[in-house]
Amino acid sequence: MSHVEFRTCPANYRHWKLAVDGPVATLTMDVDEQGGLVPGYELKLNSYDLGVDIELYDAVQRLRFEHPEVKTVVLTSGKEKIFCAGANIRMLAASSHPWKVNFCKFTNETRNGIEDATENSGQTYLAALNGTASGGGYELALACDQILLVDDRSSAVSLPELPLLGVLPGTGGLTRVVDKRHVRRDLADYFSTKAEGLGGKKAVAWKLVDEAVPRVRWQEAVAERSLALASASNRLPGGAAIELTALDKSRTDDAITYPHVSAALDRTRAVAEITVRAPDGDAPESMADVYAAGASFWPLAVARELDDLILDLRTNETEIGTWVLRTTGDAGSRARPDSRRPTASERVLAYDGLLLENAASDWLANEIVLYLKRTLKRLDVTSRSLIALIEPGSCFAGSLLELALAADRSYMLFGVFEDIDPDATPAAVSVGPMNLGPLPMGNGLTRLQTRFLGDESALAAVEKRADEPLEAADAEKLGLITFAPDDIDWAEEVRIAVEERSAFSPDALTGLEANYRFAGPETIETKIFGRLTAWQNWIFYRPNASGPDGALRAYGTGKRADFDRKRV
Amino acid sequence: MSHVEFRTCPANYRHWKLAVDGPVATLTMDVDEQGGLVPGYELKLNSYDLGVDIELYDAVQRLRFEHPEVKTVVLTSGKEKIFCAGANIRMLAASSHPWKVNFCKFTNETRNGIEDATENSGQTYLAALNGTASGGGYELALACDQILLVDDRSSAVSLPELPLLGVLPGTGGLTRVVDKRHVRRDLADYFSTKAEGLGGKKAVAWKLVDEAVPRVRWQEAVAERSLALASASNRLPGGAAIELTALDKSRTDDAITYPHVSAALDRTRAVAEITVRAPDGDAPESMADVYAAGASFWPLAVARELDDLILDLRTNETEIGTWVLRTTGDAGSRARPDSRRPTASERVLAYDGLLLENAASDWLANEIVLYLKRTLKRLDVTSRSLIALIEPGSCFAGSLLELALAADRSYMLFGVFEDIDPDATPAAVSVGPMNLGPLPMGNGLTRLQTRFLGDESALAAVEKRADEPLEAADAEKLGLITFAPDDIDWAEEVRIAVEERSAFSPDALTGLEANYRFAGPETIETKIFGRLTAWQNWIFYRPNASGPDGALRAYGTGKRADFDRKRV
């Protein structure tokens, strides 16, 4: 395997079947045992690896764009007696620590995406557990709005990670059990130590599932409940489906290129230089034009390209620890008073405006905004240092400004590069409506709210300047950027910031960034990525789990794990 | 060192000086370089180890009880040019992973206690940084209500852990910088990578400190501000100081015993059997009696004994992974309708009642409730499995019921042990006002609110039964206990629960418990113990920090750490 690709489409699925019947879609998990992404394990009992989850992610995405008529998605299994056995243990035991952690992160994002579809897209997920759901299988069900479990005296839900593997459920299970489903914490404790789990009435009484349904009534109950969910859905109307056409991507050893996004990989400096291009043309007038443009509509295209790039770099380029974020718009020169053509920033704000005007009434506008939101959230939980560079010719406006606000730091050139282009228009950033609500982080706040946590007046001052191009002096004063060196200091300051980052402990940087990026309130999402992931990282890494005598390695060998019993 | 003792008193301090001048106390850190708790390092530059922090903890506690007149506490240094250099690096580099983590936990609890004194006791802490505060030194300052830094062009505050040591600040620094002091996250990022830190006006502008004071005005500024804080204090009135007399404790290899609390240590089963005794006598009538009883007043004595026991077991008995919690009250036999003597549970509720009646008007009543709160919080963050056993003769009422509510699970005998004492009064639990507000967990909720998260009606049903002795059937129905086996099943069920716990991965249990105990909202406190600690556990454990070529080991050797650059 040279590198992992996240691009796929239903015609290429090996593990999932997608069937649509009116407002109800059914996603059936039927994992090909021999279809593992990496050699060395069989995907028995509907267990999954990254490859299986890439298909699930693709299906969840496509349902939103390619099946606007769908209002309920039933997640079920194509196997007898088993819904899903969770992440494949042999795969986990054989994987490196970074692989395991990255795999968990991606699966978490997909499950959060399922919840986002339920909450914000009017596509409500129903877990139809026609057999046992254990570990990650039950965690997948927990991401659904409701859970039906067949009541046949053998099917159960379980979190056997702790008793069998000496690790935690890695995809939000603990958090969702108590914080989403409100299972009482002492019952949750018992449940999570009982490898065989619970089924039937007790699983319902403990709130682990919503209903236990006898097999004779199963089909009927699933159909009834999915139609009920569909009729309660607030899925927006709008135009016809949009096809998510194959991404135009080229990948060499030192560059990844899409039409609007590119990344130059510098392995020596451990840096990816990422550039996002503003739209060339003006925003369309109406949603009809957006439907006509389909997947080539600039905001949607950018979201898809950025999404794929983030996943690619995270998975395949673990040693590239710093991502430098740039945007490009007009190369334009200083002050063109007689020009009627809008600037690149104005064009981005116009695209944003069109989407926001229609997001409450048109499914496609809504979906594109939600996709932008999820893609930016992916950046927030990416364990790489993010540094935004704001230079003449850049276009950090509205949705693109979020890239700078997501960064750990930003540098904005004060003035212009006198030696290079003394007549250039100095860089400006523009705050727009897209920065003021529609793209919240996982903590429920906008990036601006997080930035100005506890300082309402600073936030108000920024809001007052919305839609205005703000040059470095203003942007610095308003707190929108970190530093504003002039062209004499620029190269040196930026070089030091980037080089320094590569010299620090990558682990400590990951921890630092994970803490600072999510100041403020916590949500199920931040708990999963901040708290649960951190514990899991530690537990996965300890010899009690991953050592030669650890529980992960011992599983299935008949040997008992040999634990260091000291409590830490 | 056979074991670490947390009992000390000002006469024995080696590292701190406590001086009281009317409403202002000054705690001066002046660490004895040769006074390390463990051989092998010198405590240079006011760096600290567990021994130094044990004295700080003692001083903070005693100020609350032995100096009721104190309204402001100034934390400062007895050294020239340095306030505090943080945790000693050689000590950290030489310590085992469990030692480091336990040390960080205790220092965190002390800093949270400083914030609790400021917020709830009317003893406001002022950090008077008469020299550089780096790492844990700055984190200690961050726990204070206000921070003054001398402005002399060399004194600075800094968090050099990441750039110098490849770890995170371990005592809440990252969280407090952004969530308490509201330093902008990108500035915080820069600050935390700049080993030498920041001082003067910039430190003020970035909100890292409250004021930078020229040395000529230093004494005056500290005096002014401390008096201003004292005059704004809401310290309650009441009687004279209470002396926290030496704890009556005996410790053998298999037992730790105090007047009201005892622990039997079973190393084979890896279990500590902890028993807390209800008061023998009735609650006093008035606070005057409480002042007369002083440190022997039952709730205060129990809090102190439990506090010391928790710290002792956590630090010295890391392989004892399960704590079984019992209470004892009346041995009493079934139904004594003509007896006028209150039951043990009634006595506990009366003690609770006396405290709560006076907590808003009397400093001592307030302090005892706060001490109970902090001690129970210590239990919540203890990385041991907690199992409460509720049997005939037990006394889980009011404040003592919190022990069962803090447990991961509870077992309550249904009926009596027919073979042992068929005439015994069946066990009952009693909810009282102490369970309904005054003893919140770190998440800001009571243990009952956390238990019934998202289920208001279950909580209301429990509240309705307040003050009533609830036998097993009722307690189970109300959700106050986990399981209610009868005497035929009791021994076997309890044995399995305890034995099973000892067989699981201790790391996974720690992670599981840390997640389930803190369902619901997050606060600075839960972020520190849940999120930051978990990241720190992981980072501390990785070879990039603690391996032979890791940053912690390389520090001060002139060698550069050799990092595995893969981002996880």
Chai-1 contact restraints between the chains, C-beta under 6 A:
chainA,res_idxA,chainB,res_idxB,connection_type,confidence,min_distance_angstrom,max_distance_angstrom,comment,restraint_id
A,P98,B,K566,contact,1.0,0.0,6.0,A-B,restraint_1
A,P98,B,V568,contact,1.0,0.0,6.0,A-B,restraint_2
A,V101,B,V568,contact,1.0,0.0,6.0,A-B,restraint_3
A,L162,B,A508,contact,1.0,0.0,6.0,A-B,restraint_4
A,L162,B,L512,contact,1.0,0.0,6.0,A-B,restraint_5
A,G166,B,S505,contact,1.0,0.0,6.0,A-B,restraint_6
A,G166,B,A508,contact,1.0,0.0,6.0,A-B,restraint_7
A,V167,B,A508,contact,1.0,0.0,6.0,A-B,restraint_8
A,L168,B,A508,contact,1.0,0.0,6.0,A-B,restraint_9
A,L168,B,G511,contact,1.0,0.0,6.0,A-B,restraint_10
A,L174,B,N515,contact,1.0,0.0,6.0,A-B,restraint_11
A,V178,B,Y516,contact,1.0,0.0,6.0,A-B,restraint_12
A,V178,B,A519,contact,1.0,0.0,6.0,A-B,restraint_13
A,D179,B,A519,contact,1.0,0.0,6.0,A-B,restraint_14
A,H182,B,L453,contact,1.0,0.0,6.0,A-B,restraint_15
A,H182,B,G454,contact,1.0,0.0,6.0,A-B,restraint_16
A,H182,B,D455,contact,1.0,0.0,6.0,A-B,restraint_17
A,R185,B,Y516,contact,1.0,0.0,6.0,A-B,restraint_18
A,R185,B,A519,contact,1.0,0.0,6.0,A-B,restraint_19
A,D186,B,R409,contact,1.0,0.0,6.0,A-B,restraint_20
A,D186,B,T482,contact,1.0,0.0,6.0,A-B,restraint_21
A,A188,B,Y516,contact,1.0,0.0,6.0,A-B,restraint_22
A,D189,B,D408,contact,1.0,0.0,6.0,A-B,restraint_23
A,D189,B,R409,contact,1.0,0.0,6.0,A-B,restraint_24
A,D189,B,Y516,contact,1.0,0.0,6.0,A-B,restraint_25
A,S192,B,L512,contact,1.0,0.0,6.0,A-B,restraint_26
A,T318,B,K566,contact,1.0,0.0,6.0,A-B,restraint_27
A,T318,B,R567,contact,1.0,0.0,6.0,A-B,restraint_28
A,E319,B,R565,contact,1.0,0.0,6.0,A-B,restraint_29
A,E319,B,K566,contact,1.0,0.0,6.0,A-B,restraint_30
A,G321,B,R567,contact,1.0,0.0,6.0,A-B,restraint_31
A,S383,B,R567,contact,1.0,0.0,6.0,A-B,restraint_32
A,R384,B,R567,contact,1.0,0.0,6.0,A-B,restraint_33
A,D408,B,D189,contact,1.0,0.0,6.0,A-B,restraint_34
A,R409,B,D186,contact,1.0,0.0,6.0,A-B,restraint_35
A,R409,B,D189,contact,1.0,0.0,6.0,A-B,restraint_36
A,L453,B,H182,contact,1.0,0.0,6.0,A-B,restraint_37
A,G454,B,H182,contact,1.0,0.0,6.0,A-B,restraint_38
A,D455,B,H182,contact,1.0,0.0,6.0,A-B,restraint_39
A,T482,B,D186,contact,1.0,0.0,6.0,A-B,restraint_40
A,S505,B,G166,contact,1.0,0.0,6.0,A-B,restraint_41
A,S505,B,N544,contact,1.0,0.0,6.0,A-B,restraint_42
A,S505,B,A551,contact,1.0,0.0,6.0,A-B,restraint_43
A,S505,B,F563,contact,1.0,0.0,6.0,A-B,restraint_44
A,P506,B,R565,contact,1.0,0.0,6.0,A-B,restraint_45
A,P506,B,R567,contact,1.0,0.0,6.0,A-B,restraint_46
A,D507,B,I539,contact,1.0,0.0,6.0,A-B,restraint_47
A,D507,B,R542,contact,1.0,0.0,6.0,A-B,restraint_48
A,D507,B,N544,contact,1.0,0.0,6.0,A-B,restraint_49
A,A508,B,L162,contact,1.0,0.0,6.0,A-B,restraint_50
A,A508,B,G166,contact,1.0,0.0,6.0,A-B,restraint_51
A,A508,B,V167,contact,1.0,0.0,6.0,A-B,restraint_52
A,A508,B,L168,contact,1.0,0.0,6.0,A-B,restraint_53
A,A508,B,I539,contact,1.0,0.0,6.0,A-B,restraint_54
A,G511,B,L168,contact,1.0,0.0,6.0,A-B,restraint_55
A,G511,B,W535,contact,1.0,0.0,6.0,A-B,restraint_56
A,G511,B,I539,contact,1.0,0.0,6.0,A-B,restraint_57
A,L512,B,L162,contact,1.0,0.0,6.0,A-B,restraint_58
A,L512,B,S192,contact,1.0,0.0,6.0,A-B,restraint_59
A,N515,B,L174,contact,1.0,0.0,6.0,A-B,restraint_60
A,Y516,B,V178,contact,1.0,0.0,6.0,A-B,restraint_61
A,Y516,B,R185,contact,1.0,0.0,6.0,A-B,restraint_62
A,Y516,B,A188,contact,1.0,0.0,6.0,A-B,restraint_63
A,Y516,B,D189,contact,1.0,0.0,6.0,A-B,restraint_64
A,A519,B,V178,contact,1.0,0.0,6.0,A-B,restraint_65
A,A519,B,D179,contact,1.0,0.0,6.0,A-B,restraint_66
A,A519,B,R185,contact,1.0,0.0,6.0,A-B,restraint_67
A,E522,B,E522,contact,1.0,0.0,6.0,A-B,restraint_68
A,G530,B,R531,contact,1.0,0.0,6.0,A-B,restraint_69
A,R531,B,G530,contact,1.0,0.0,6.0,A-B,restraint_70
A,R531,B,R531,contact,1.0,0.0,6.0,A-B,restraint_71
A,A534,B,A534,contact,1.0,0.0,6.0,A-B,restraint_72
A,A534,B,W535,contact,1.0,0.0,6.0,A-B,restraint_73
A,W535,B,G511,contact,1.0,0.0,6.0,A-B,restraint_74
A,W535,B,A534,contact,1.0,0.0,6.0,A-B,restraint_75
A,N537,B,W538,contact,1.0,0.0,6.0,A-B,restraint_76
A,W538,B,N537,contact,1.0,0.0,6.0,A-B,restraint_77
A,W538,B,W538,contact,1.0,0.0,6.0,A-B,restraint_78
A,I539,B,D507,contact,1.0,0.0,6.0,A-B,restraint_79
A,I539,B,A508,contact,1.0,0.0,6.0,A-B,restraint_80
A,I539,B,G511,contact,1.0,0.0,6.0,A-B,restraint_81
A,R542,B,D507,contact,1.0,0.0,6.0,A-B,restraint_82
A,N544,B,S505,contact,1.0,0.0,6.0,A-B,restraint_83
A,N544,B,D507,contact,1.0,0.0,6.0,A-B,restraint_84
A,A551,B,S505,contact,1.0,0.0,6.0,A-B,restraint_85
A,F563,B,S505,contact,1.0,0.0,6.0,A-B,restraint_86
A,R565,B,E319,contact,1.0,0.0,6.0,A-B,restraint_87
A,R565,B,P506,contact,1.0,0.0,6.0,A-B,restraint_88
A,K566,B,P98,contact,1.0,0.0,6.0,A-B,restraint_89
A,K566,B,T318,contact,1.0,0.0,6.0,A-B,restraint_90
A,K566,B,E319,contact,1.0,0.0,6.0,A-B,restraint_91
A,R567,B,T318,contact,1.0,0.0,6.0,A-B,restraint_92
A,R567,B,G321,contact,1.0,0.0,6.0,A-B,restraint_93
A,R567,B,S383,contact,1.0,0.0,6.0,A-B,restraint_94
A,R567,B,R384,contact,1.0,0.0,6.0,A-B,restraint_95
A,R567,B,P506,contact,1.0,0.0,6.0,A-B,restraint_96
A,V568,B,P98,contact,1.0,0.0,6.0,A-B,restraint_97
A,V568,B,V101,contact,1.0,0.0,6.0,A-B,restraint_98
